[in-house]
């Protein structure tokens, strides 16, 4: 749902002429939020394998 929200927000910003809010930034923020807030849940299950896809969204 976080990614869906980020995508909808990006589309809304685009339609409102808010070009200073960049889609890549929203994706990075959403990915960072998921990584931060779900970290404890994934660690309890043995962690996640960090893929290049994850690095794209986690690294700022």
mmCIF file of the N, C-alpha and C atoms, coordinates in Angstrom:
data_MODEL
# 
_entry.id   MODEL 
# 
loop_
_atom_site.group_PDB 
_atom_site.id 
_atom_site.type_symbol 
_atom_site.label_atom_id 
_atom_site.label_alt_id 
_atom_site.label_comp_id 
_atom_site.label_asym_id 
_atom_site.label_entity_id 
_atom_site.label_seq_id 
_atom_site.pdbx_PDB_ins_code 
_atom_site.Cartn_x 
_atom_site.Cartn_y 
_atom_site.Cartn_z 
_atom_site.occupancy 
_atom_site.B_iso_or_equiv 
_atom_site.pdbx_formal_charge 
_atom_site.auth_seq_id 
_atom_site.auth_comp_id 
_atom_site.auth_asym_id 
_atom_site.auth_atom_id 
_atom_site.pdbx_PDB_model_num 
ATOM 1   N N  . UNK A 1 1  ? 0.810  -1.187  0.000   1.00 0.00 ? 1  UNK A N  1 
ATOM 2   C CA . UNK A 1 1  ? 0.000  0.000   0.000   1.00 0.00 ? 1  UNK A CA 1 
ATOM 3   C C  . UNK A 1 1  ? 0.865  1.268   0.000   1.00 0.00 ? 1  UNK A C  1 
ATOM 4   N N  . UNK A 1 2  ? 2.027  1.196   0.619   1.00 0.00 ? 2  UNK A N  1 
ATOM 5   C CA . UNK A 1 2  ? 2.909  2.368   0.645   1.00 0.00 ? 2  UNK A CA 1 
ATOM 6   C C  . UNK A 1 2  ? 3.295  2.757   -0.779  1.00 0.00 ? 2  UNK A C  1 
ATOM 7   N N  . UNK A 1 3  ? 3.615  1.758   -1.588  1.00 0.00 ? 3  UNK A N  1 
ATOM 8   C CA . UNK A 1 3  ? 4.021  2.046   -2.966  1.00 0.00 ? 3  UNK A CA 1 
ATOM 9   C C  . UNK A 1 3  ? 2.843  2.539   -3.807  1.00 0.00 ? 3  UNK A C  1 
ATOM 10  N N  . UNK A 1 4  ? 1.671  2.006   -3.559  1.00 0.00 ? 4  UNK A N  1 
ATOM 11  C CA . UNK A 1 4  ? 0.477  2.474   -4.267  1.00 0.00 ? 4  UNK A CA 1 
ATOM 12  C C  . UNK A 1 4  ? 0.210  3.939   -3.907  1.00 0.00 ? 4  UNK A C  1 
ATOM 13  N N  . UNK A 1 5  ? 0.324  4.253   -2.623  1.00 0.00 ? 5  UNK A N  1 
ATOM 14  C CA . UNK A 1 5  ? 0.134  5.639   -2.191  1.00 0.00 ? 5  UNK A CA 1 
ATOM 15  C C  . UNK A 1 5  ? 1.154  6.560   -2.852  1.00 0.00 ? 5  UNK A C  1 
ATOM 16  N N  . UNK A 1 6  ? 2.415  6.136   -2.877  1.00 0.00 ? 6  UNK A N  1 
ATOM 17  C CA . UNK A 1 6  ? 3.469  6.956   -3.495  1.00 0.00 ? 6  UNK A CA 1 
ATOM 18  C C  . UNK A 1 6  ? 3.176  7.177   -4.978  1.00 0.00 ? 6  UNK A C  1 
ATOM 19  N N  . UNK A 1 7  ? 2.702  6.147   -5.651  1.00 0.00 ? 7  UNK A N  1 
ATOM 20  C CA . UNK A 1 7  ? 2.385  6.279   -7.076  1.00 0.00 ? 7  UNK A CA 1 
ATOM 21  C C  . UNK A 1 7  ? 1.214  7.235   -7.293  1.00 0.00 ? 7  UNK A C  1 
ATOM 22  N N  . UNK A 1 8  ? 0.185  7.119   -6.468  1.00 0.00 ? 8  UNK A N  1 
ATOM 23  C CA . UNK A 1 8  ? -0.967 8.018   -6.591  1.00 0.00 ? 8  UNK A CA 1 
ATOM 24  C C  . UNK A 1 8  ? -0.583 9.463   -6.273  1.00 0.00 ? 8  UNK A C  1 
ATOM 25  N N  . UNK A 1 9  ? 0.278  9.632   -5.274  1.00 0.00 ? 9  UNK A N  1 
ATOM 26  C CA . UNK A 1 9  ? 0.745  10.959  -4.913  1.00 0.00 ? 9  UNK A CA 1 
ATOM 27  C C  . UNK A 1 9  ? 1.557  11.570  -6.054  1.00 0.00 ? 9  UNK A C  1 
ATOM 28  N N  . UNK A 1 10 ? 2.399  10.763  -6.674  1.00 0.00 ? 10 UNK A N  1 
ATOM 29  C CA . UNK A 1 10 ? 3.187  11.241  -7.810  1.00 0.00 ? 10 UNK A CA 1 
ATOM 30  C C  . UNK A 1 10 ? 2.282  11.685  -8.947  1.00 0.00 ? 10 UNK A C  1 
ATOM 31  N N  . UNK A 1 11 ? 1.265  10.899  -9.234  1.00 0.00 ? 11 UNK A N  1 
ATOM 32  C CA . UNK A 1 11 ? 0.327  11.251  -10.298 1.00 0.00 ? 11 UNK A CA 1 
ATOM 33  C C  . UNK A 1 11 ? -0.422 12.533  -9.956  1.00 0.00 ? 11 UNK A C  1 
ATOM 34  N N  . UNK A 1 12 ? -0.853 12.659  -8.707  1.00 0.00 ? 12 UNK A N  1 
ATOM 35  C CA . UNK A 1 12 ? -1.549 13.870  -8.278  1.00 0.00 ? 12 UNK A CA 1 
ATOM 36  C C  . UNK A 1 12 ? -0.644 15.095  -8.419  1.00 0.00 ? 12 UNK A C  1 
ATOM 37  N N  . UNK A 1 13 ? 0.590  14.975  -7.959  1.00 0.00 ? 13 UNK A N  1 
ATOM 38  C CA . UNK A 1 13 ? 1.530  16.099  -8.062  1.00 0.00 ? 13 UNK A CA 1 
ATOM 39  C C  . UNK A 1 13 ? 1.739  16.501  -9.512  1.00 0.00 ? 13 UNK A C  1 
ATOM 40  N N  . UNK A 1 14 ? 1.816  15.506  -10.379 1.00 0.00 ? 14 UNK A N  1 
ATOM 41  C CA . UNK A 1 14 ? 2.003  15.788  -11.803 1.00 0.00 ? 14 UNK A CA 1 
ATOM 42  C C  . UNK A 1 14 ? 0.805  16.555  -12.369 1.00 0.00 ? 14 UNK A C  1 
ATOM 43  N N  . UNK A 1 15 ? -0.398 16.132  -12.015 1.00 0.00 ? 15 UNK A N  1 
ATOM 44  C CA . UNK A 1 15 ? -1.587 16.806  -12.547 1.00 0.00 ? 15 UNK A CA 1 
ATOM 45  C C  . UNK A 1 15 ? -1.770 18.206  -11.968 1.00 0.00 ? 15 UNK A C  1 
ATOM 46  N N  . UNK A 1 16 ? -1.168 18.456  -10.806 1.00 0.00 ? 16 UNK A N  1 
ATOM 47  C CA . UNK A 1 16 ? -1.272 19.765  -10.163 1.00 0.00 ? 16 UNK A CA 1 
ATOM 48  C C  . UNK A 1 16 ? -0.112 20.695  -10.532 1.00 0.00 ? 16 UNK A C  1 
ATOM 49  N N  . UNK A 1 17 ? 0.770  20.221  -11.414 1.00 0.00 ? 17 UNK A N  1 
ATOM 50  C CA . UNK A 1 17 ? 1.897  21.037  -11.835 1.00 0.00 ? 17 UNK A CA 1 
ATOM 51  C C  . UNK A 1 17 ? 2.978  21.179  -10.781 1.00 0.00 ? 17 UNK A C  1 
ATOM 52  N N  . UNK A 1 18 ? 3.054  20.240  -9.878  1.00 0.00 ? 18 UNK A N  1 
ATOM 53  C CA . UNK A 1 18 ? 4.060  20.271  -8.810  1.00 0.00 ? 18 UNK A CA 1 
ATOM 54  C C  . UNK A 1 18 ? 5.264  19.451  -9.244  1.00 0.00 ? 18 UNK A C  1 
ATOM 55  N N  . UNK A 1 19 ? 5.935  19.925  -10.281 1.00 0.00 ? 19 UNK A N  1 
ATOM 56  C CA . UNK A 1 19 ? 7.042  19.182  -10.869 1.00 0.00 ? 19 UNK A CA 1 
ATOM 57  C C  . UNK A 1 19 ? 8.264  19.096  -9.974  1.00 0.00 ? 19 UNK A C  1 
ATOM 58  N N  . UNK A 1 20 ? 8.319  19.943  -8.931  1.00 0.00 ? 20 UNK A N  1 
ATOM 59  C CA . UNK A 1 20 ? 9.480  19.874  -8.044  1.00 0.00 ? 20 UNK A CA 1 
ATOM 60  C C  . UNK A 1 20 ? 9.468  18.601  -7.195  1.00 0.00 ? 20 UNK A C  1 
ATOM 61  N N  . UNK A 1 21 ? 8.317  17.958  -7.106  1.00 0.00 ? 21 UNK A N  1 
ATOM 62  C CA . UNK A 1 21 ? 8.233  16.680  -6.408  1.00 0.00 ? 21 UNK A CA 1 
ATOM 63  C C  . UNK A 1 21 ? 8.480  15.599  -7.452  1.00 0.00 ? 21 UNK A C  1 
ATOM 64  N N  . UNK A 1 22 ? 9.646  14.991  -7.392  1.00 0.00 ? 22 UNK A N  1 
ATOM 65  C CA . UNK A 1 22 ? 10.093 14.059  -8.422  1.00 0.00 ? 22 UNK A CA 1 
ATOM 66  C C  . UNK A 1 22 ? 9.651  12.633  -8.068  1.00 0.00 ? 22 UNK A C  1 
ATOM 67  N N  . UNK A 1 23 ? 9.210  11.908  -9.069  1.00 0.00 ? 23 UNK A N  1 
ATOM 68  C CA . UNK A 1 23 ? 8.735  10.545  -8.875  1.00 0.00 ? 23 UNK A CA 1 
ATOM 69  C C  . UNK A 1 23 ? 9.807  9.673   -8.227  1.00 0.00 ? 23 UNK A C  1 
ATOM 70  N N  . UNK A 1 24 ? 11.049 9.825   -8.655  1.00 0.00 ? 24 UNK A N  1 
ATOM 71  C CA . UNK A 1 24 ? 12.131 9.017   -8.081  1.00 0.00 ? 24 UNK A CA 1 
ATOM 72  C C  . UNK A 1 24 ? 12.281 9.290   -6.582  1.00 0.00 ? 24 UNK A C  1 
ATOM 73  N N  . UNK A 1 25 ? 12.104 10.540  -6.182  1.00 0.00 ? 25 UNK A N  1 
ATOM 74  C CA . UNK A 1 25 ? 12.189 10.882  -4.767  1.00 0.00 ? 25 UNK A CA 1 
ATOM 75  C C  . UNK A 1 25 ? 11.077 10.209  -3.975  1.00 0.00 ? 25 UNK A C  1 
ATOM 76  N N  . UNK A 1 26 ? 9.866  10.225  -4.511  1.00 0.00 ? 26 UNK A N  1 
ATOM 77  C CA . UNK A 1 26 ? 8.754  9.571   -3.822  1.00 0.00 ? 26 UNK A CA 1 
ATOM 78  C C  . UNK A 1 26 ? 9.010  8.071   -3.678  1.00 0.00 ? 26 UNK A C  1 
ATOM 79  N N  . UNK A 1 27 ? 9.548  7.446   -4.713  1.00 0.00 ? 27 UNK A N  1 
ATOM 80  C CA . UNK A 1 27 ? 9.890  6.022   -4.644  1.00 0.00 ? 27 UNK A CA 1 
ATOM 81  C C  . UNK A 1 27 ? 10.953 5.757   -3.599  1.00 0.00 ? 27 UNK A C  1 
ATOM 82  N N  . UNK A 1 28 ? 11.944 6.629   -3.540  1.00 0.00 ? 28 UNK A N  1 
ATOM 83  C CA . UNK A 1 28 ? 13.017 6.480   -2.557  1.00 0.00 ? 28 UNK A CA 1 
ATOM 84  C C  . UNK A 1 28 ? 12.472 6.637   -1.136  1.00 0.00 ? 28 UNK A C  1 
ATOM 85  N N  . UNK A 1 29 ? 11.609 7.630   -0.939  1.00 0.00 ? 29 UNK A N  1 
ATOM 86  C CA . UNK A 1 29 ? 11.017 7.838   0.384   1.00 0.00 ? 29 UNK A CA 1 
ATOM 87  C C  . UNK A 1 29 ? 10.149 6.648   0.794   1.00 0.00 ? 29 UNK A C  1 
ATOM 88  N N  . UNK A 1 30 ? 9.349  6.156   -0.145  1.00 0.00 ? 30 UNK A N  1 
ATOM 89  C CA . UNK A 1 30 ? 8.487  5.012   0.151   1.00 0.00 ? 30 UNK A CA 1 
ATOM 90  C C  . UNK A 1 30 ? 9.326  3.779   0.486   1.00 0.00 ? 30 UNK A C  1 
ATOM 91  N N  . UNK A 1 31 ? 10.361 3.525   -0.305  1.00 0.00 ? 31 UNK A N  1 
ATOM 92  C CA . UNK A 1 31 ? 11.234 2.382   -0.046  1.00 0.00 ? 31 UNK A CA 1 
ATOM 93  C C  . UNK A 1 31 ? 11.958 2.506   1.278   1.00 0.00 ? 31 UNK A C  1 
ATOM 94  N N  . UNK A 1 32 ? 12.428 3.698   1.587   1.00 0.00 ? 32 UNK A N  1 
ATOM 95  C CA . UNK A 1 32 ? 13.099 3.920   2.866   1.00 0.00 ? 32 UNK A CA 1 
ATOM 96  C C  . UNK A 1 32 ? 12.159 3.720   4.035   1.00 0.00 ? 32 UNK A C  1 
ATOM 97  N N  . UNK A 1 33 ? 10.916 4.161   3.878   1.00 0.00 ? 33 UNK A N  1 
ATOM 98  C CA . UNK A 1 33 ? 9.926  3.995   4.935   1.00 0.00 ? 33 UNK A CA 1 
ATOM 99  C C  . UNK A 1 33 ? 9.628  2.517   5.177   1.00 0.00 ? 33 UNK A C  1 
ATOM 100 N N  . UNK A 1 34 ? 9.439  1.776   4.107   1.00 0.00 ? 34 UNK A N  1 
ATOM 101 C CA . UNK A 1 34 ? 9.190  0.337   4.237   1.00 0.00 ? 34 UNK A CA 1 
ATOM 102 C C  . UNK A 1 34 ? 10.390 -0.354  4.881   1.00 0.00 ? 34 UNK A C  1 
ATOM 103 N N  . UNK A 1 35 ? 11.589 -0.021  4.430   1.00 0.00 ? 35 UNK A N  1 
ATOM 104 C CA . UNK A 1 35 ? 12.798 -0.638  4.984   1.00 0.00 ? 35 UNK A CA 1 
ATOM 105 C C  . UNK A 1 35 ? 12.941 -0.324  6.465   1.00 0.00 ? 35 UNK A C  1 
ATOM 106 N N  . UNK A 1 36 ? 12.629 0.888   6.856   1.00 0.00 ? 36 UNK A N  1 
ATOM 107 C CA . UNK A 1 36 ? 12.781 1.307   8.246   1.00 0.00 ? 36 UNK A CA 1 
ATOM 108 C C  . UNK A 1 36 ? 11.723 0.676   9.143   1.00 0.00 ? 36 UNK A C  1 
ATOM 109 N N  . UNK A 1 37 ? 10.473 0.745   8.741   1.00 0.00 ? 37 UNK A N  1 
ATOM 110 C CA . UNK A 1 37 ? 9.390  0.321   9.613   1.00 0.00 ? 37 UNK A CA 1 
ATOM 111 C C  . UNK A 1 37 ? 9.108  -1.180  9.584   1.00 0.00 ? 37 UNK A C  1 
ATOM 112 N N  . UNK A 1 38 ? 9.542  -1.863  8.558   1.00 0.00 ? 38 UNK A N  1 
ATOM 113 C CA . UNK A 1 38 ? 9.312  -3.306  8.505   1.00 0.00 ? 38 UNK A CA 1 
ATOM 114 C C  . UNK A 1 38 ? 10.567 -4.113  8.823   1.00 0.00 ? 38 UNK A C  1 
ATOM 115 N N  . UNK A 1 39 ? 11.647 -3.410  9.148   1.00 0.00 ? 39 UNK A N  1 
ATOM 116 C CA . UNK A 1 39 ? 12.918 -4.078  9.405   1.00 0.00 ? 39 UNK A CA 1 
ATOM 117 C C  . UNK A 1 39 ? 12.810 -5.108  10.523  1.00 0.00 ? 39 UNK A C  1 
ATOM 118 N N  . UNK A 1 40 ? 12.168 -4.760  11.621  1.00 0.00 ? 40 UNK A N  1 
ATOM 119 C CA . UNK A 1 40 ? 12.065 -5.684  12.746  1.00 0.00 ? 40 UNK A CA 1 
ATOM 120 C C  . UNK A 1 40 ? 11.278 -6.938  12.383  1.00 0.00 ? 40 UNK A C  1 
ATOM 121 N N  . UNK A 1 41 ? 10.253 -6.798  11.536  1.00 0.00 ? 41 UNK A N  1 
ATOM 122 C CA . UNK A 1 41 ? 9.473  -7.965  11.129  1.00 0.00 ? 41 UNK A CA 1 
ATOM 123 C C  . UNK A 1 41 ? 10.293 -8.909  10.258  1.00 0.00 ? 41 UNK A C  1 
ATOM 124 N N  . UNK A 1 42 ? 11.069 -8.347  9.353   1.00 0.00 ? 42 UNK A N  1 
ATOM 125 C CA . UNK A 1 42 ? 11.857 -9.201  8.471   1.00 0.00 ? 42 UNK A CA 1 
ATOM 126 C C  . UNK A 1 42 ? 13.023 -9.842  9.222   1.00 0.00 ? 42 UNK A C  1 
ATOM 127 N N  . UNK A 1 43 ? 13.590 -9.123  10.180  1.00 0.00 ? 43 UNK A N  1 
ATOM 128 C CA . UNK A 1 43 ? 14.697 -9.695  10.952  1.00 0.00 ? 43 UNK A CA 1 
ATOM 129 C C  . UNK A 1 43 ? 14.223 -10.883 11.775  1.00 0.00 ? 43 UNK A C  1 
ATOM 130 N N  . UNK A 1 44 ? 12.999 -10.834 12.278  1.00 0.00 ? 44 UNK A N  1 
ATOM 131 C CA . UNK A 1 44 ? 12.436 -11.953 13.034  1.00 0.00 ? 44 UNK A CA 1 
ATOM 132 C C  . UNK A 1 44 ? 12.299 -13.198 12.161  1.00 0.00 ? 44 UNK A C  1 
ATOM 133 N N  . UNK A 1 45 ? 12.150 -13.006 10.854  1.00 0.00 ? 45 UNK A N  1 
ATOM 134 C CA . UNK A 1 45 ? 11.996 -14.118 9.920   1.00 0.00 ? 45 UNK A CA 1 
ATOM 135 C C  . UNK A 1 45 ? 13.302 -14.502 9.240   1.00 0.00 ? 45 UNK A C  1 
ATOM 136 N N  . UNK A 1 46 ? 14.408 -13.937 9.695   1.00 0.00 ? 46 UNK A N  1 
ATOM 137 C CA . UNK A 1 46 ? 15.705 -14.283 9.126   1.00 0.00 ? 46 UNK A CA 1 
ATOM 138 C C  . UNK A 1 46 ? 16.276 -13.232 8.190   1.00 0.00 ? 46 UNK A C  1 
ATOM 139 N N  . UNK A 1 47 ? 15.578 -12.108 8.020   1.00 0.00 ? 47 UNK A N  1 
ATOM 140 C CA . UNK A 1 47 ? 16.086 -11.020 7.191   1.00 0.00 ? 47 UNK A CA 1 
ATOM 141 C C  . UNK A 1 47 ? 15.647 -11.127 5.755   1.00 0.00 ? 47 UNK A C  1 
ATOM 142 N N  . UNK A 1 48 ? 16.040 -10.136 4.954   1.00 0.00 ? 48 UNK A N  1 
ATOM 143 C CA . UNK A 1 48 ? 15.754 -10.170 3.535   1.00 0.00 ? 48 UNK A CA 1 
ATOM 144 C C  . UNK A 1 48 ? 17.060 -10.203 2.776   1.00 0.00 ? 48 UNK A C  1 
ATOM 145 N N  . UNK A 1 49 ? 16.959 -10.721 1.614   1.00 0.00 ? 49 UNK A N  1 
ATOM 146 C CA . UNK A 1 49 ? 18.085 -10.699 0.695   1.00 0.00 ? 49 UNK A CA 1 
ATOM 147 C C  . UNK A 1 49 ? 17.987 -9.357  -0.030  1.00 0.00 ? 49 UNK A C  1 
ATOM 148 N N  . UNK A 1 50 ? 19.015 -8.538  0.127   1.00 0.00 ? 50 UNK A N  1 
ATOM 149 C CA . UNK A 1 50 ? 18.996 -7.226  -0.507  1.00 0.00 ? 50 UNK A CA 1 
ATOM 150 C C  . UNK A 1 50 ? 19.405 -7.391  -1.972  1.00 0.00 ? 50 UNK A C  1 
ATOM 151 N N  . UNK A 1 51 ? 18.488 -7.065  -2.820  1.00 0.00 ? 51 UNK A N  1 
ATOM 152 C CA . UNK A 1 51 ? 18.709 -7.177  -4.265  1.00 0.00 ? 51 UNK A CA 1 
ATOM 153 C C  . UNK A 1 51 ? 19.013 -5.792  -4.838  1.00 0.00 ? 51 UNK A C  1 
ATOM 154 N N  . UNK A 1 52 ? 19.479 -5.727  -6.056  1.00 0.00 ? 52 UNK A N  1 
ATOM 155 C CA . UNK A 1 52 ? 19.670 -4.413  -6.684  1.00 0.00 ? 52 UNK A CA 1 
ATOM 156 C C  . UNK A 1 52 ? 18.388 -3.582  -6.686  1.00 0.00 ? 52 UNK A C  1 
ATOM 157 N N  . UNK A 1 53 ? 17.227 -4.227  -6.797  1.00 0.00 ? 53 UNK A N  1 
ATOM 158 C CA . UNK A 1 53 ? 15.952 -3.526  -6.738  1.00 0.00 ? 53 UNK A CA 1 
ATOM 159 C C  . UNK A 1 53 ? 15.794 -2.816  -5.397  1.00 0.00 ? 53 UNK A C  1 
ATOM 160 N N  . UNK A 1 54 ? 16.121 -3.509  -4.307  1.00 0.00 ? 54 UNK A N  1 
ATOM 161 C CA . UNK A 1 54 ? 16.020 -2.914  -2.982  1.00 0.00 ? 54 UNK A CA 1 
ATOM 162 C C  . UNK A 1 54 ? 17.011 -1.763  -2.826  1.00 0.00 ? 54 UNK A C  1 
ATOM 163 N N  . UNK A 1 55 ? 18.212 -1.949  -3.322  1.00 0.00 ? 55 UNK A N  1 
ATOM 164 C CA . UNK A 1 55 ? 19.225 -0.890  -3.217  1.00 0.00 ? 55 UNK A CA 1 
ATOM 165 C C  . UNK A 1 55 ? 18.745 0.391   -3.900  1.00 0.00 ? 55 UNK A C  1 
ATOM 166 N N  . UNK A 1 56 ? 18.021 0.234   -4.983  1.00 0.00 ? 56 UNK A N  1 
ATOM 167 C CA . UNK A 1 56 ? 17.516 1.406   -5.706  1.00 0.00 ? 56 UNK A CA 1 
ATOM 168 C C  . UNK A 1 56 ? 16.617 2.258   -4.812  1.00 0.00 ? 56 UNK A C  1 
ATOM 169 N N  . UNK A 1 57 ? 15.800 1.603   -3.982  1.00 0.00 ? 57 UNK A N  1 
ATOM 170 C CA . UNK A 1 57 ? 14.843 2.331   -3.153  1.00 0.00 ? 57 UNK A CA 1 
ATOM 171 C C  . UNK A 1 57 ? 15.374 2.677   -1.773  1.00 0.00 ? 57 UNK A C  1 
ATOM 172 N N  . UNK A 1 58 ? 16.367 1.960   -1.283  1.00 0.00 ? 58 UNK A N  1 
ATOM 173 C CA . UNK A 1 58 ? 16.860 2.198   0.072   1.00 0.00 ? 58 UNK A CA 1 
ATOM 174 C C  . UNK A 1 58 ? 17.940 3.266   0.102   1.00 0.00 ? 58 UNK A C  1 
ATOM 175 N N  . UNK A 1 59 ? 18.845 3.258   -0.846  1.00 0.00 ? 59 UNK A N  1 
ATOM 176 C CA . UNK A 1 59 ? 19.943 4.215   -0.846  1.00 0.00 ? 59 UNK A CA 1 
ATOM 177 C C  . UNK A 1 59 ? 19.476 5.581   -1.302  1.00 0.00 ? 59 UNK A C  1 
ATOM 178 N N  . UNK A 1 60 ? 19.875 6.585   -0.590  1.00 0.00 ? 60 UNK A N  1 
ATOM 179 C CA . UNK A 1 60 ? 19.457 7.954   -0.931  1.00 0.00 ? 60 UNK A CA 1 
ATOM 180 C C  . UNK A 1 60 ? 20.481 8.614   -1.817  1.00 0.00 ? 60 UNK A C  1 
# 
